């Protein structure tokens, strides 16, 4: 480690050890920062590399730096220990730009803490010069860091910035050059937008080569060869997160203009900008009095110059054929997940030539750089136009990684009628925490399940005989594997083994087959070992079954907030029944552990949810407004005791359950307060309150907050009693949102209906993102492991649009299936 870096670490340690007293000292054992016990797991090192794993743990401790410098919440020796952590890993990799950036960022945060408190920073004493060393008068000179200046295919692999919000477009690695005036008097001139999203430049270390760079190159590190190539610059600008959103939309609009194929329109869009396509079928109008046949066989018409006038129609016809063919080929490649490079193979070209020799298929470069990019821009423009006319939208996101490896967030917007649109795939660091509770049955059974299923997946011989025997016995479903989402799939995998025990017994007892299932044949032969395995397996499936079924039921894009509470009630009720019977002899400690875990999660999701949204949604489902479950919503919870002492006599009594109408009413009042905000109280918006409310919630525009609160109380009571208009029949073909939409049109249900519509428009799960991550896994196969996130984003947008369709309707039949699963 060089002296410069050592000096920076010493400075950071000095600052952290002397942070101002305005920052609190944590109580013993309750420190937020505890870097004395810092460690990274082997699994994280395998996934992210050692430096990446350290970076991830530091982000979990300090939070993301995307929105600005880190803000310390406390001081103390536990925080100072972070310097030792950085020193340890910098000794292993002194050139790590990521770790050095942490040193600089934490130093800046410490300086901000001093400045905020109005305390001058205590300077670090200068180190004494070593004997025989040169005079130390040069120690304060800042030496530039030496980095590779090779552009290398347009992107420089350097450290990312902490935020995508850049204060300027200056890049210190490049010298910007003046733009030459476009003096062409004819032909296509340079698109003005290109001058706004890119700059003419040269590397400061190589003045011989001109290049074009993105105005956000300080963050995205993207450059191109000179002169500018319009398509590639616009493609990058439409997705670059380091440039202004208006410029991204403008670049997408230019790509949209070049898209071929029919217009992309979402059904129900009120304001549709007419899409100009390049696919127009030329028409020929026959002469007056001539039949169509006569017009076709008429001799060619020639102009005064002698040229064939019909030649223009032939040229236009070939262009129509080319565009239609290109559009169909593009859809075929993207929707079927075929690598575009197949378009360059002789086999594909020969096939197309035989089908139509007049059509010349596009190359892989044309597919990747033009057709796919333009189609994705067209779809993105149509989606954005549609969403501008919608209200009550839900934004969901989920994280994952691709094979590069690169972390990615999927971002979706879902409308109130459950149309989901993939908006963006974004680079991000996924912050998460996990806790693994291993019960006694899981600890014994899970390894055996894995060994059995792993053996069966590798042995085609054993699998063939197993499938033959299970079909003879009448077992129609085969084995299921344990997936990455371990908790839910362990149940379904265990269930598949449980129902197939008789088939396993047949193949292992047949000595002629010679099948040895991972040395676990005793588990399938009648006897004590099998009985114990069956008991342990039954215990495991009984305990985790309610959770796994609920997870399965929530895997639907139409799920509403009331379903979350409904499935939680199913979990707690089934577990309560299980513990009361205890047919499989669970120990008391196991029962109490499960009860504690379930109650903790129930309180986190249901009881302590903001504004009790799940309980409100359940009550606002007309099927459940008079359900008896409100008296004891969680049978696993121990009811609180009320202890009183009066005149020396102590009495105890159970706390009575809160009236559900009162409970929901108070929560709805808080939601109503959030809807209005300070619109009628703020002097700046008081006179224009209705205009402001037209944007916040148009359904409440003409209702004053005082009147709205009064109406809410009256309407909630009427709803609980089932009075008009809340006695409307709930049809099996309609959703809760549409039911409340009809109720809200009545003056006696307008306020409660407005709030209910917003609640039932929200999507409480991120299954659309889960499906997109599955699609990423499918597209980003080992043979296509060099795909970047931008390419995947274009393919996913196009495939979702053409495969699922933007106008897909929601069916409630899944509700029936979900109810049956919970009951079973």
Residue pairs with C-beta under 8 A, 6 or more apart in sequence:
1 90
1 91
1 94
2 94
4 143
5 90
5 94
5 100
5 103
7 127
8 100
8 103
8 104
8 107
9 83
9 86
9 87
9 90
9 103
10 124
11 107
11 124
12 83
12 86
12 103
12 106
12 107
12 110
13 80
13 83
14 122
14 124
15 107
15 110
15 111
15 114
15 121
16 75
16 79
16 80
16 82
16 83
16 106
16 110
17 80
18 122
19 72
19 75
19 79
19 110
19 113
19 114
20 75
20 113
20 114
20 117
20 119
22 113
22 116
22 117
23 72
23 73
23 74
23 75
23 113
24 73
24 74
24 75
25 74
25 75
25 76
26 32
26 74
26 76
26 78
31 74
31 76
31 78
31 79
32 61
32 73
32 74
33 61
33 74
33 76
33 78
33 79
33 81
33 82
34 78
34 81
35 61
35 78
35 79
35 81
35 82
35 84
35 85
36 77
36 78
36 81
38 57
38 81
38 82
38 85
40 50
40 53
40 54
40 56
40 57
41 53
44 52
44 53
44 56
44 57
45 53
47 53
47 401
47 405
48 55
48 56
48 405
50 89
50 92
50 93
51 89
51 93
51 96
51 98
51 99
52 98
54 85
54 89
54 99
55 98
55 99
55 102
55 429
56 429
56 431
58 82
58 102
59 65
59 429
59 431
60 431
60 433
61 82
62 70
62 106
63 70
64 429
64 431
65 105
65 162
65 163
66 162
66 163
66 164
67 163
68 163
69 105
69 108
69 109
69 112
70 105
70 106
70 109
71 109
71 112
72 79
72 109
72 110
72 113
82 106
86 99
86 102
86 103
89 96
89 99
90 96
90 99
90 100
90 103
93 99
97 158
97 159
98 159
101 159
101 162
105 162
111 121
114 120
114 121
126 136
126 139
129 135
129 136
147 158
148 156
149 173
149 203
149 204
149 205
149 206
150 156
151 203
151 211
151 223
154 222
154 223
154 224
154 225
155 221
155 222
155 223
156 173
156 221
156 223
157 221
158 221
160 219
160 427
161 218
161 219
161 242
164 219
164 241
164 242
166 216
166 218
166 219
166 242
169 199
169 215
169 216
169 218
170 218
171 201
171 213
171 217
171 218
172 218
173 203
173 204
174 199
174 201
174 202
174 203
174 204
174 211
174 213
174 217
174 223
175 201
175 202
175 203
175 204
175 207
176 199
176 200
176 201
177 199
177 200
177 201
177 202
177 210
178 200
179 195
179 200
180 200
182 189
182 190
190 228
191 230
191 254
193 234
193 237
193 247
193 250
193 251
193 254
194 228
194 230
194 233
194 234
196 215
196 247
196 250
197 214
197 215
197 233
197 234
197 237
197 243
197 247
197 251
198 212
198 213
198 214
198 215
198 224
198 228
198 233
198 237
199 212
199 213
199 215
200 210
200 212
200 226
201 210
201 211
201 212
201 213
201 223
202 208
202 209
202 210
202 211
203 209
203 211
209 226
210 226
211 223
211 224
211 225
211 226
212 223
212 224
212 225
212 226
212 227
212 228
212 233
213 222
213 223
213 224
214 220
214 222
214 223
214 233
214 236
214 237
214 240
214 242
214 243
215 243
216 222
216 240
216 241
216 242
216 243
217 223
218 242
219 241
219 242
220 236
220 240
220 241
220 242
222 236
222 240
224 232
224 233
231 255
231 369
231 370
231 373
232 369
234 251
234 254
234 255
235 251
235 255
235 369
235 373
235 790
236 790
237 243
237 247
237 248
237 251
238 248
238 251
238 252
238 255
238 373
238 377
238 380
239 248
239 790
239 793
240 248
241 426
241 427
249 384
252 377
252 380
252 381
253 377
253 381
255 373
255 374
255 377
255 378
256 275
256 374
256 377
256 378
256 380
256 381
257 276
258 278
258 370
258 374
259 275
259 277
259 278
259 374
259 375
259 377
259 378
260 277
260 278
260 279
260 323
260 326
260 327
260 371
260 374
260 375
261 277
261 279
261 323
261 327
261 375
261 378
262 275
262 277
262 279
263 274
263 275
263 277
263 382
264 275
264 378
264 379
264 381
264 382
264 801
265 272
265 275
265 382
266 382
266 383
266 385
266 386
266 419
266 806
266 807
267 806
267 807
268 386
268 807
269 382
269 385
269 386
269 389
270 389
271 385
271 388
271 389
272 385
273 381
273 385
275 378
275 382
278 323
279 320
279 323
279 324
279 327
280 320
281 320
282 313
282 316
282 317
282 320
284 295
284 313
286 292
286 294
286 295
287 295
287 298
290 298
300 308
300 309
300 310
301 308
301 309
301 310
302 308
302 309
303 309
318 358
321 356
321 358
321 359
322 359
322 360
325 356
325 359
325 361
326 361
326 362
326 366
326 371
327 371
327 375
329 343
329 361
329 362
329 367
329 371
330 362
330 367
330 371
330 372
330 375
330 798
331 798
331 802
332 338
333 339
333 340
333 342
333 343
333 367
333 372
334 372
334 375
334 795
334 798
334 799
334 802
335 798
335 799
335 802
335 803
337 778
337 779
337 795
337 799
339 783
339 784
340 364
340 367
340 368
340 372
341 364
342 348
342 364
343 361
343 362
343 363
343 364
343 367
344 363
344 364
348 361
349 361
352 359
352 360
352 361
362 370
362 371
368 791
372 794
372 795
372 798
373 794
375 794
375 798
376 793
376 794
376 795
376 797
376 798
379 797
379 798
379 801
380 797
382 806
383 421
383 423
383 806
386 806
387 393
387 413
387 415
387 421
390 415
390 416
391 416
391 698
391 761
392 415
392 416
392 757
392 758
392 761
392 762
393 413
393 414
393 415
393 416
393 761
394 413
394 414
394 761
394 762
394 763
395 411
395 412
395 413
396 411
396 412
396 414
396 763
396 765
396 766
396 768
396 769
397 409
397 410
397 411
397 412
397 766
397 769
398 409
398 410
398 766
398 769
398 770
398 772
398 773
399 407
399 408
399 409
399 410
399 428
399 430
399 432
400 407
400 408
400 410
400 430
400 773
400 776
401 407
401 408
401 430
402 408
402 776
402 780
402 787
402 789
402 792
403 780
403 782
403 785
403 787
404 785
404 786
404 787
404 788
406 427
406 788
406 789
407 427
407 428
407 429
407 430
408 425
408 426
408 427
408 428
408 776
408 789
408 792
409 425
409 426
409 427
409 428
409 430
410 422
410 424
410 425
410 769
410 772
410 773
410 776
411 422
411 423
411 424
411 425
411 426
411 769
412 420
412 421
412 422
412 423
412 766
412 768
412 769
412 772
413 420
413 421
413 423
414 420
414 421
414 557
414 763
414 768
415 421
415 761
416 737
416 757
416 760
416 761
417 735
417 737
417 810
418 557
418 558
418 735
418 763
418 810
419 806
419 807
419 808
420 557
420 768
421 800
421 806
422 768
422 772
422 793
422 796
422 797
422 800
424 793
425 776
425 789
425 790
425 792
425 793
425 796
426 789
427 789
437 593
437 597
439 540
439 543
439 590
439 593
439 594
440 587
440 590
441 536
441 537
441 539
441 540
441 543
441 590
442 490
442 540
442 543
442 544
444 536
445 494
445 533
445 536
445 537
445 540
446 490
446 540
448 520
448 523
448 533
449 482
449 490
449 493
449 494
449 497
450 482
451 518
451 520
452 497
452 517
452 518
452 520
452 523
453 479
453 481
453 482
453 493
453 497
454 518
455 462
455 517
455 518
456 462
456 463
456 466
456 479
456 517
457 463
457 481
459 515
461 515
462 507
462 515
462 517
465 507
465 513
465 515
466 479
466 500
466 503
466 504
466 507
467 478
469 503
469 506
469 507
470 478
470 500
470 503
473 502
473 503
473 506
475 499
475 500
475 502
475 503
477 496
477 499
478 496
478 500
479 493
479 496
479 497
479 500
480 489
480 492
480 493
480 495
480 496
481 489
481 493
482 489
482 490
482 493
483 489
487 544
487 547
487 548
487 551
488 547
488 548
488 551
488 552
490 540
490 544
490 548
491 541
491 544
491 545
491 547
491 548
492 548
494 537
494 540
494 541
495 541
497 504
497 537
498 534
498 537
498 538
498 541
501 524
501 530
501 534
504 517
504 523
504 524
505 524
505 525
505 526
507 513
507 515
508 515
508 516
508 517
508 521
508 524
508 525
509 525
515 521
517 524
522 529
522 530
523 529
523 530
523 533
524 530
535 584
535 585
538 584
539 584
539 585
539 586
542 578
542 583
542 584
543 575
543 578
543 586
543 594
545 574
546 570
546 571
546 574
546 575
546 822
547 571
549 570
549 821
549 822
549 824
550 567
550 568
550 570
550 571
550 822
552 821
553 563
553 567
553 817
553 818
553 821
553 822
554 563
554 564
554 567
554 765
554 767
555 765
555 767
555 770
556 765
556 767
556 814
556 818
557 763
557 767
557 768
557 810
558 735
558 810
558 811
558 812
558 814
559 763
559 764
559 765
559 767
560 617
560 735
560 736
560 737
560 760
560 762
560 763
560 764
561 613
561 614
561 616
561 617
561 618
561 759
561 760
561 762
561 764
562 614
562 617
562 618
562 620
562 621
562 624
562 736
562 760
563 764
563 815
563 818
564 605
564 606
564 614
564 617
564 764
564 765
565 606
565 614
565 615
565 617
565 618
566 618
566 624
566 822
567 818
567 822
568 602
568 605
568 606
568 614
569 629
569 633
570 822
570 823
571 598
572 598
572 602
572 634
572 635
572 636
573 635
574 822
575 594
575 595
575 598
575 636
576 635
576 636
579 586
579 591
579 594
579 595
579 636
582 591
595 636
598 636
599 634
599 636
599 637
602 634
602 636
602 637
605 614
606 612
606 614
606 615
606 633
606 634
609 615
611 667
611 670
611 671
612 663
612 664
612 667
613 667
613 759
614 764
615 633
615 663
615 664
615 667
616 664
616 667
616 668
616 671
616 759
617 759
617 760
618 624
619 625
619 630
619 660
619 664
620 664
620 719
620 736
620 740
620 756
620 759
620 760
621 736
622 726
622 728
622 730
622 739
623 730
625 719
625 720
625 722
626 720
626 722
630 657
630 660
631 657
632 639
632 657
639 654
639 655
640 654
640 655
641 652
641 653
641 654
641 655
642 652
642 653
642 654
642 655
643 650
643 651
643 652
644 650
644 651
644 652
644 653
645 651
661 716
661 717
661 720
664 716
665 712
665 713
665 716
668 712
668 716
668 752
668 755
669 709
669 712
671 755
672 705
672 708
672 709
672 712
672 751
672 755
675 696
675 697
675 700
675 754
675 755
676 693
676 696
676 700
676 705
676 708
677 696
678 685
679 685
679 686
679 689
679 692
679 693
679 696
680 686
680 689
680 704
680 705
685 692
690 701
690 702
693 700
693 701
694 701
697 754
697 758
699 744
699 750
699 753
699 754
699 757
700 708
700 751
700 754
703 711
703 750
703 751
708 751
711 750
711 751
711 752
712 751
712 752
712 755
715 726
715 748
715 749
715 750
715 751
715 752
716 752
718 724
718 726
718 748
719 726
719 749
719 752
724 746
724 748
725 743
725 746
725 748
725 749
726 743
726 749
728 739
728 742
728 743
730 739
731 739
732 812
733 812
734 812
735 760
735 810
735 812
736 756
736 760
737 757
737 760
737 761
740 753
740 756
740 757
740 760
741 753
741 757
743 749
743 752
743 753
743 756
744 750
744 753
744 754
744 756
744 757
745 753
746 753
772 796
772 800
775 796
775 799
775 800
776 792
776 796
779 787
779 792
779 795
779 796
780 787
780 792
